[in-house]
């Protein structure tokens, strides 16, 4: 079994992830020419102790349940336009209420 989050230095690295479009391996990034992937363990919580696995190249180097704070997930493609509209609406509202 791969080390948990307390034991793996990979889970303390600052990483910026991209979506893959794959349900089982939803995130990917490249570091130093190596491919990092996050896999969702489909057997969790019944047969697996951890929700996620981290693969470097094809080797499982870590298993964890809580997403590391230093890792940056991409915003959902539908979420970013909504956030932009909300920000724009807030600016327009403040402009209309100006004295």
C-alpha positions in Angstrom: 0.0 0.0 0.0 1.2 3.5 -0.7 2.0 5.9 2.1 -0.7 8.1 3.6 -0.6 11.9 3.4 1.4 12.1 6.6 4.2 10.0 5.1 4.4 11.2 1.5 6.5 14.3 0.4 4.5 14.4 -2.8 1.5 15.7 -0.9 3.4 18.7 0.4 4.5 19.8 -3.1 2.8 22.8 -4.7 1.0 21.4 -7.8 -1.4 22.9 -10.3 -3.8 20.3 -11.7 -5.7 20.2 -15.0 -8.9 18.2 -15.8 -8.5 15.0 -17.9 -12.1 14.4 -18.6 -11.7 10.9 -17.2 -14.0 10.0 -14.2 -11.5 7.6 -12.7 -8.4 9.7 -13.2 -9.8 13.3 -13.2 -6.6 15.3 -12.6 -3.2 15.5 -14.3 -0.1 17.7 -14.1 3.5 17.6 -15.2 6.5 18.2 -12.9 10.1 17.9 -14.0 9.1 16.0 -17.1 7.1 13.4 -15.1 3.4 12.9 -15.3 1.4 13.1 -12.1 -2.2 11.7 -11.9 -4.8 11.7 -9.2 -7.0 8.6 -9.3 -10.3 8.1 -7.5 -10.3 4.7 -5.7 -13.7 3.2 -6.6 -13.5 0.7 -3.7 -13.5 3.5 -1.1 -14.8 3.2 1.7 -15.8 -0.5 1.5 -12.5 -2.1 0.5 -10.0 0.7 0.2 -8.8 2.8 3.1 -8.1 5.9 1.0 -10.3 7.9 -1.4 -7.5 9.1 -3.7 -4.2 7.7 -5.1 -1.4 9.7 -6.5 0.5 8.2 -9.4 3.8 9.5 -10.6 4.3 8.1 -14.1 2.5 4.7 -13.5 3.7 4.2 -9.9 1.4 4.7 -6.9 3.3 6.9 -4.6 0.7 8.1 -2.2 -2.9 7.5 -1.0 -5.0 10.1 0.8 -8.5 11.2 1.8 -8.1 14.9 2.2 -7.0 17.1 -0.8 -3.7 18.8 0.1 -4.1 22.6 0.6 -1.0 23.3 -1.5 -2.6 21.6 -4.6 -4.6 23.9 -6.9 -7.6 22.3 -8.7 -8.9 24.0 -11.8 -12.3 25.7 -11.5 -15.1 23.9 -13.1 -15.6 25.2 -16.7 -19.2 26.3 -15.8 -18.2 28.0 -12.6 -15.8 30.6 -13.9 -18.3 32.4 -16.1 -20.8 32.5 -13.2 -18.2 34.0 -11.0 -17.3 36.6 -13.6 -21.0 37.6 -14.0 -21.4 37.9 -10.2 -18.4 40.1 -10.0 -19.5 42.2 -12.9 -23.0 42.5 -11.4 -21.5 43.7 -8.1 -19.5 46.4 -9.8 -22.6 47.6 -11.8 -24.7 47.6 -8.6 -22.1 49.7 -6.8 -21.8 52.1 -9.7 -25.6 52.5 -9.9 -25.7 53.3 -6.1 -22.9 55.8 -6.1 -23.6 59.2 -4.7 
